[in-house]
Amino acid sequence: MGAAAEPVVDLPEPRAGAARVAVTDLRLGDFRNYAGLRLASDGRHVVLAGENGAGKTNILEALSLLSPGRGLRRARLDEMARLGSAGAWSVFARLDGPDGEVAIGTGSEGAGEEETRVRRVRIDGEAARSADDLLDFVRVLWLTPAMDGLFTGPGSERRRFLDRLVLAVDPGHGARVAAFEKAMRGRNRLLEEDRFDLEWLAAIEAQMAELGVAVAAARVETVACLERLIAATRADAPFPHAELALEGEIEALVAGGGPSAHAEDDYRARLAEGRRRDKAAGRTLAGPHRADLAVRHGPKDMPAGLSSTGEQKALLLGLVLAHARLVGETSGRAPLLLLDEVAAHLDPRRRGELFDVVEALGAQCWMTGTDASAFAALGARAEVFEVTAGQVVRAG
């Protein structure tokens, strides 16, 4: 596996220990239901307790924007603005980590529909080259109720989930995926024409082959790293372990071994041979955009999608925690964990085990729930805040 991936992907080697990165100051302006919010933390875990609809998940969404992408809801920029506001919104966070204190700001400029808006990122007051620069300071992972159908939903959702796993350990992955998709759209447009521009098609297909193999190699290597980590720790893990497999023809080429140039040549030939087929279909039918992440419930040796709802929840939680451990080992920084309504379907023993695992990871974790008593096992390891209709106050 390593022989195929080496020329295009170089995942970091595991490091000894993971430095804690904590949000100590969070400020929101015209974001969702918050006209203005300032929440100060001393770096411990944070519990946000309150009724449904009070704005707990909105705070987690704001924190998820400290990473590249569209956040945990995958919302449009205009959807994040507070109703009745001028349209612009802002998120500011002060991080305490191995680099000392770092101030990160992001927000939307402009008004109206999504097309007229731009997301800006500033780090210590300076404009970032792109949102990918955030990965130099913090890696953000999350688990939300919306992900409960991951194992039974469409493959595109699992592929998006996998790419977020890869991005957290390989910061260049997002740019490669975006470049591949842009090239593929260009090829699809060319194929729509009555007469193929063969020279232009060949150039785009060469670009797609290079990028596509790089994307597939990063996925293959990340899944392999996760599998090794899960195998090494599953005896002590409180949640059922997942068995992972990548399904996709380009991923199979990469995993089969051999130089990446051979995989690129093979994929380029498949694209050339499939031009008329793809023209008829109106889309490209071969490539990493067709891959799927197959997950099995390890202890029961059955597809995750056939497990009960509770088993799927526990399996997904175990997978996210294993990935958090991998991120810490490869980046040297424990990720910021966002767990939305995570305690609702866990019994007291499982909740206590979850909190112990999170503590052992060295990560700051922000958790939400309707009942603060569900987090009692955290004790002094967490700060508790009460959230009511866009207002946040420290409990007690």
C-alpha positions as CSV (number, residue, x, y, z in Angstrom):
1,M,0.0,0.0,0.0
2,G,2.8,2.4,0.9
3,A,4.6,1.9,-2.4
4,A,1.6,3.3,-4.3
5,A,1.0,6.2,-2.1
6,E,4.5,7.5,-1.4
7,P,5.0,9.7,-4.5
8,V,1.8,11.7,-4.1
9,V,0.9,11.6,-0.4
10,D,3.2,11.9,2.6
11,L,1.2,11.6,5.8
12,P,3.0,12.8,8.9
13,E,4.6,10.2,11.1
14,P,3.1,9.7,14.5
15,R,4.5,12.0,17.2
16,A,5.0,11.4,20.9
17,G,2.1,12.9,22.8
18,A,-0.4,15.5,21.6
19,A,-0.5,19.1,22.7
20,R,-3.8,20.4,24.0
21,V,-5.5,23.2,22.0
22,A,-8.3,24.9,23.8
23,V,-10.7,27.7,23.0
24,T,-10.5,30.2,25.8
25,D,-12.6,33.0,24.3
26,L,-15.4,32.8,21.8
27,R,-17.3,35.8,20.4
28,L,-20.2,35.7,17.9
29,G,-21.6,38.7,16.0
30,D,-25.0,38.3,14.2
31,F,-24.4,34.6,13.9
32,R,-27.6,32.4,13.8
33,N,-29.7,33.4,16.9
34,Y,-26.9,35.5,18.6
35,A,-26.8,39.2,18.0
36,G,-23.7,39.3,20.2
37,L,-22.1,36.6,22.4
38,R,-19.0,36.4,24.4
39,L,-18.1,33.1,26.1
40,A,-14.9,32.8,28.2
41,S,-13.5,29.4,29.1
42,D,-10.6,28.4,31.3
43,G,-9.6,25.6,28.9
44,R,-11.5,22.7,30.5
45,H,-14.2,20.8,28.6
46,V,-17.4,22.8,28.0
47,V,-20.9,21.6,28.5
48,L,-23.8,23.6,26.9
49,A,-27.1,22.6,28.5
50,G,-30.5,23.9,27.5
51,E,-33.8,23.2,25.8
52,N,-33.9,22.3,22.1
53,G,-33.9,25.3,19.9
54,A,-32.0,27.5,22.5
55,G,-28.9,27.8,20.3
56,K,-26.5,25.2,21.6
57,T,-25.7,23.7,18.3
58,N,-25.3,27.1,16.8
59,I,-22.3,27.6,19.1
60,L,-20.8,24.3,18.0
61,E,-21.4,25.3,14.4
62,A,-19.4,28.5,15.0
63,L,-16.5,26.5,16.4
64,S,-16.6,24.2,13.4
65,L,-15.9,27.2,11.2
66,L,-12.4,27.3,12.8
67,S,-11.6,24.7,10.2
68,P,-11.8,24.8,6.3
69,G,-15.2,24.1,4.7
70,R,-18.8,25.0,5.5
71,G,-19.0,23.8,9.0
72,L,-20.9,21.0,10.7
73,R,-24.2,21.9,9.0
74,R,-22.7,22.5,5.6
75,A,-24.8,25.7,5.5
76,R,-24.6,28.5,3.0
77,L,-23.0,31.8,4.2
78,D,-26.2,33.7,4.0
79,E,-28.0,31.0,6.1
80,M,-25.6,31.7,9.1
81,A,-26.5,35.4,9.4
82,R,-29.0,36.3,12.2
83,L,-32.5,36.9,10.9
84,G,-33.1,40.7,10.9
85,S,-29.4,41.5,10.7
86,A,-27.7,43.4,7.9
87,G,-26.4,40.1,6.6
88,A,-22.8,40.0,7.7
89,W,-21.7,37.7,10.6
90,S,-18.5,37.1,12.5
91,V,-16.9,34.4,14.7
92,F,-13.8,35.1,16.8
93,A,-11.9,32.6,18.9
94,R,-8.8,32.8,21.0
95,L,-6.9,29.6,21.1
96,D,-4.4,28.4,23.7
97,G,-2.1,25.8,22.3
98,P,1.5,24.9,21.7
99,D,2.1,28.1,19.7
100,G,0.9,30.2,22.7
101,E,-2.2,32.3,22.2
102,V,-3.6,32.6,18.7
103,A,-6.5,34.8,17.6
104,I,-8.7,33.5,14.8
105,G,-11.5,35.4,13.2
106,T,-13.8,34.4,10.3
107,G,-17.0,35.8,8.9
108,S,-19.1,36.6,5.9
109,E,-18.9,39.9,4.0
110,G,-21.7,41.2,1.8
111,A,-25.4,40.7,1.8
112,G,-28.0,38.9,-0.3
113,E,-27.6,35.4,-1.8
114,E,-24.7,33.1,-1.4
115,E,-23.2,34.1,-4.7
116,T,-22.5,37.7,-3.5
117,R,-20.8,36.6,-0.2
118,V,-17.2,35.9,0.6
119,R,-15.9,34.2,3.8
120,R,-12.8,35.8,5.2
121,V,-10.3,34.3,7.6
122,R,-7.8,36.3,9.8
123,I,-5.1,34.9,12.0
124,D,-3.6,37.2,14.6
125,G,-5.1,40.1,12.7
126,E,-3.5,39.1,9.4
127,A,-5.5,37.9,6.4
128,A,-5.0,34.2,5.8
129,R,-4.1,33.0,2.3
130,S,-7.0,30.5,2.6
131,A,-9.1,28.7,5.2
132,D,-6.6,25.8,4.9
133,D,-4.2,27.9,7.0
134,L,-6.4,27.2,10.0
135,L,-5.1,23.6,10.1
136,D,-1.7,25.0,11.2
137,F,-3.3,25.9,14.6
138,V,-6.3,23.6,15.2
139,R,-8.0,20.5,13.9
140,V,-11.8,20.4,14.5
141,L,-13.8,17.1,14.6
142,W,-17.5,16.8,15.3
143,L,-20.3,14.3,15.8
144,T,-23.9,15.5,15.4
145,P,-27.3,13.8,15.3
146,A,-27.5,14.5,11.6
147,M,-24.7,12.0,11.1
148,D,-26.7,9.1,12.6
149,G,-27.8,7.9,9.2
150,L,-24.3,7.8,7.8
151,F,-24.1,4.1,7.4
152,T,-27.5,3.8,5.7
153,G,-27.5,7.0,3.6
154,P,-26.0,7.6,0.2
155,G,-22.3,6.9,-0.6
156,S,-21.7,10.6,-1.2
157,E,-22.3,11.3,2.6
158,R,-19.7,8.6,3.6
159,R,-17.3,10.0,1.0
160,R,-17.7,13.5,2.4
161,F,-17.2,12.1,5.9
162,L,-14.1,10.2,4.8
163,D,-12.6,13.3,3.2
164,R,-13.0,15.2,6.5
165,L,-11.1,12.4,8.2
166,V,-8.3,12.7,5.6
167,L,-8.2,16.5,5.7
168,A,-7.6,16.4,9.5
169,V,-4.4,14.5,9.0
170,D,-3.4,15.7,5.5
171,P,-4.1,19.4,5.1
172,G,-3.5,19.3,1.4
173,H,-6.3,16.9,0.7
174,G,-9.1,19.4,0.4
175,A,-7.2,21.4,-2.3
176,R,-6.6,18.2,-4.3
177,V,-10.2,17.2,-4.1
178,A,-11.4,20.6,-5.2
179,A,-8.9,20.7,-8.1
180,F,-10.0,17.2,-9.2
181,E,-13.6,18.1,-9.2
182,K,-12.9,21.3,-11.1
183,A,-11.0,19.4,-13.8
184,M,-13.8,16.8,-14.0
185,R,-16.4,19.5,-14.6
186,G,-14.2,20.9,-17.4
187,R,-14.0,17.4,-19.0
188,N,-17.8,17.0,-18.7
189,R,-18.3,20.3,-20.5
190,L,-15.9,19.3,-23.3
191,L,-17.7,16.0,-23.7
192,E,-21.0,17.8,-24.2
193,E,-19.7,19.3,-27.5
194,D,-20.5,17.6,-30.8
195,R,-16.8,17.3,-31.7
196,F,-14.3,16.4,-29.1
197,D,-11.2,18.6,-28.8
198,L,-8.9,15.6,-28.4
199,E,-5.8,17.6,-27.4
200,W,-7.6,19.5,-24.7
201,L,-9.4,16.4,-23.5
202,A,-6.1,14.5,-23.2
203,A,-4.6,17.4,-21.1
204,I,-7.5,17.5,-18.7
205,E,-7.5,13.7,-18.4
206,A,-3.9,13.8,-17.5
207,Q,-4.6,16.3,-14.8
208,M,-7.5,14.3,-13.5
209,A,-5.4,11.2,-13.4
210,E,-2.7,12.8,-11.3
211,L,-5.1,14.4,-8.9
212,G,-7.4,11.5,-8.8
213,V,-4.7,9.0,-7.8
214,A,-3.4,11.5,-5.2
215,V,-6.9,11.8,-3.7
216,A,-7.3,8.0,-3.7
217,A,-3.9,7.5,-2.2
218,A,-4.6,9.8,0.7
219,R,-7.9,8.1,1.4
220,V,-6.2,4.6,1.3
221,E,-3.4,5.6,3.6
222,T,-5.7,7.3,6.1
223,V,-8.0,4.3,6.3
224,A,-5.0,2.0,6.7
225,C,-3.7,4.2,9.6
226,L,-7.2,4.1,11.2
227,E,-7.4,0.4,10.8
228,R,-4.0,-0.1,12.5
229,L,-4.9,2.2,15.4
230,I,-8.3,0.5,15.9
231,A,-6.7,-2.9,15.9
232,A,-4.1,-1.8,18.5
233,T,-6.6,-0.2,20.9
234,R,-9.9,-2.1,20.4
235,A,-9.3,-4.4,23.4
236,D,-9.6,-1.4,25.8
237,A,-12.1,0.6,23.8
238,P,-15.5,1.1,25.5
239,F,-17.3,1.3,22.1
240,P,-17.6,-1.4,19.4
241,H,-14.8,-1.2,16.9
242,A,-15.3,-0.5,13.2
243,E,-13.8,-2.5,10.3
244,L,-13.2,-0.3,7.3
245,A,-12.8,-0.9,3.6
246,L,-12.6,1.5,0.7
247,E,-14.6,0.6,-2.4
248,G,-13.6,2.2,-5.6
249,E,-11.7,1.2,-8.8
250,I,-9.1,4.0,-8.4
251,E,-8.6,3.2,-4.7
252,A,-8.1,-0.5,-5.7
253,L,-5.4,0.5,-8.2
254,V,-3.6,2.5,-5.5
255,A,-4.0,-0.2,-2.8
256,G,-2.7,-2.8,-5.2
257,G,0.8,-1.6,-5.0
258,G,3.3,-0.4,-7.5
259,P,4.4,3.1,-8.5
260,S,1.8,5.8,-8.6
261,A,2.7,6.6,-12.2
262,H,1.3,3.2,-13.2
263,A,-2.0,3.9,-11.5
264,E,-2.1,7.3,-13.2
265,D,-1.5,5.7,-16.6
266,D,-4.2,3.2,-16.0
267,Y,-6.8,5.8,-14.9
268,R,-5.9,8.1,-17.8
269,A,-6.5,5.2,-20.2
270,R,-9.8,4.4,-18.6
271,L,-10.9,8.0,-19.0
272,A,-9.9,8.1,-22.7
273,E,-11.7,4.8,-23.4
274,G,-14.8,6.0,-21.6
275,R,-15.3,9.3,-23.4
276,R,-18.4,8.3,-25.5
277,R,-19.9,6.4,-22.5
278,D,-19.4,9.4,-20.3
279,K,-20.8,11.7,-23.0
280,A,-24.0,9.6,-23.1
281,A,-24.3,9.5,-19.4
282,G,-23.7,13.2,-19.0
283,R,-21.0,12.6,-16.3
284,T,-17.7,10.9,-15.6
285,L,-18.3,7.4,-14.5
286,A,-14.8,6.4,-13.3
287,G,-12.8,8.1,-10.6
288,P,-12.4,8.8,-6.9
289,H,-15.7,10.7,-6.9
290,R,-17.4,7.3,-7.0
291,A,-15.6,5.8,-4.0
292,D,-17.5,4.6,-0.9
293,L,-16.4,3.8,2.6
294,A,-17.7,0.4,3.7
295,V,-18.0,0.0,7.5
296,R,-18.7,-3.2,9.4
297,H,-19.6,-3.7,13.0
298,G,-16.5,-5.5,14.1
299,P,-17.7,-7.5,17.2
300,K,-20.8,-8.7,15.3
301,D,-19.1,-9.1,11.9
302,M,-22.0,-7.5,10.0
303,P,-22.5,-4.4,7.9
304,A,-22.9,-1.3,10.0
305,G,-26.1,-0.4,8.1
306,L,-27.8,-3.5,9.3
307,S,-27.0,-2.8,13.0
308,S,-29.5,-1.3,15.3
309,T,-29.8,2.5,15.7
310,G,-28.1,2.3,19.1
311,E,-25.3,0.1,17.7
312,Q,-24.7,2.5,14.8
313,K,-24.5,5.4,17.2
314,A,-21.9,3.7,19.4
315,L,-20.0,2.5,16.3
316,L,-19.8,6.0,14.9
317,L,-18.8,7.4,18.2
318,G,-16.0,4.9,18.5
319,L,-14.8,5.7,15.0
320,V,-14.7,9.5,15.7
321,L,-12.8,8.9,18.9
322,A,-10.3,6.6,17.1
323,H,-9.8,9.3,14.4
324,A,-9.3,11.9,17.1
325,R,-6.5,9.8,18.5
326,L,-5.0,9.5,15.0
327,V,-5.1,13.2,14.5
328,G,-3.3,13.8,17.8
329,E,-0.6,11.3,16.9
330,T,0.0,12.6,13.4
331,S,-0.3,16.3,13.9
332,G,1.1,16.6,17.5
333,R,-2.1,18.5,18.4
334,A,-5.1,17.0,20.1
335,P,-8.2,18.1,18.0
336,L,-11.0,20.3,19.2
337,L,-13.9,17.9,19.7
338,L,-17.6,19.0,19.2
339,L,-20.1,16.4,20.4
340,D,-23.7,17.5,19.8
341,E,-26.4,15.7,22.0
342,V,-23.8,12.9,22.5
343,A,-25.1,11.7,26.0
344,A,-28.8,11.4,25.1
345,H,-28.6,7.8,24.0
346,L,-25.9,6.5,26.3
347,D,-26.4,4.9,29.7
348,P,-24.5,6.3,32.7
349,R,-21.7,3.7,32.4
350,R,-21.2,4.5,28.7
351,R,-21.2,8.2,29.4
352,G,-18.6,7.8,32.1
353,E,-16.4,5.8,29.7
354,L,-16.9,8.4,27.0
355,F,-15.7,11.2,29.2
356,D,-12.7,9.2,30.3
357,V,-11.7,8.5,26.7
358,V,-12.0,12.2,25.8
359,E,-9.9,13.1,28.8
360,A,-7.2,10.6,27.8
361,L,-7.1,12.1,24.3
362,G,-6.0,15.4,25.8
363,A,-8.6,17.2,23.7
364,Q,-10.9,20.0,24.8
365,C,-14.4,18.8,24.1
366,W,-17.5,21.0,23.7
367,M,-20.7,19.0,24.4
368,T,-24.4,19.8,24.3
369,G,-27.4,18.3,26.0
370,T,-30.8,19.2,27.3
371,D,-30.0,17.9,30.8
372,A,-26.8,19.1,32.6
373,S,-27.0,16.1,35.0
374,A,-26.1,13.8,32.1
375,F,-22.6,15.2,32.3
376,A,-22.2,14.9,36.1
377,A,-19.5,12.3,35.7
378,L,-17.2,14.9,34.2
379,G,-17.1,16.6,37.6
380,A,-14.5,19.4,37.8
381,R,-13.1,18.4,34.4
382,A,-15.8,20.6,32.7
383,E,-17.4,24.0,32.8
384,V,-21.2,24.0,32.5
385,F,-23.1,26.8,30.8
386,E,-26.9,27.2,30.5
387,V,-28.2,28.2,27.1
388,T,-31.6,29.9,26.9
389,A,-33.0,31.7,23.8
390,G,-29.7,33.0,22.6
391,Q,-28.3,33.8,26.1
392,V,-25.5,31.9,27.7
393,V,-24.6,32.0,31.4
394,R,-22.3,30.0,33.6
395,A,-24.3,27.4,35.6
396,G,-24.4,28.0,39.3
